[in-house]
Amino acid sequence: MFEDQLQAVNELLKINTKFRELYDQHEALRNEIDETRHTRNPFDIEKLKKEKLRIKDLMAVMLAEHTASA
């Protein structure tokens, strides 16, 4: 995720608690999807994926604002 902007991501993880919270939520969802994809209802997995994408979009906005101000 955001491999081309690792330095900016690492900066935000250190200085922005909201970004850190979103990052942690995104990672938790990624792990949950990976661990339960074969045992959960496909509709539940799709809901988790959509939530993960929503969080990634929020992080992308924060990242864009951070890099624009740098």
N, C-alpha and C positions, 0 to 999 in steps of 0.2 A: 504494500500500500504506500503510495507516494514515494516510490523508490528513487525517483529523480530529484526529490527534495528532502533527502534525509537530514541534511544539516538544519534546515528550517524546522522540520518535524521535531528533531531533538531539542532545539532551542525552545519551541513551544511546550514540549513536555516538561521542561525544567521551570518555565516561567508562568505558564497559564494553567491553573487548576481545572478550569472547565474543559480545556483541550485534553488534559490528562484523563479526566473522567470519561470523556467521549471515547478516547483511545482505549481505555480499559474496558468499556462496555462493548466496543467493536471487537476487541480480542476475545472477550468472553462469549459473545455471540458466535464468532468464528469457530471457537472450540466446541461450543454446544452443537452447532450444525455438523461439524466434522464427526463428533462422537455419537450423534443420534440419527444421522441421515438414513440409516438402514432400519431403524427400529421405530421411528416416529412416523406419524401420518404425513404424507407429502404436503398437504395443505399447511400443516404446522411449520414444516421446514420452509415453505415459501414465505410464510409470515415472518419467520426469523430472518430470512434473507432480505426481505424488504426493510425490516427494522435496521439491519446491519448497513444496508445501502443508504438509508436515511441519515444514519449517524455519520457515515463516510462523507455524505454531501455537506453536512454541518461542519465537519472537520476541514473539508476542502475550502469552504468559505473563510473559515478562520485562518487557514494557511495562506490563502490569497491575500487577505488583509494584512497579515504579518509580513509577507514578502513585499507587498506594495509599500509598506511603511519603512522597510529596511533600507 
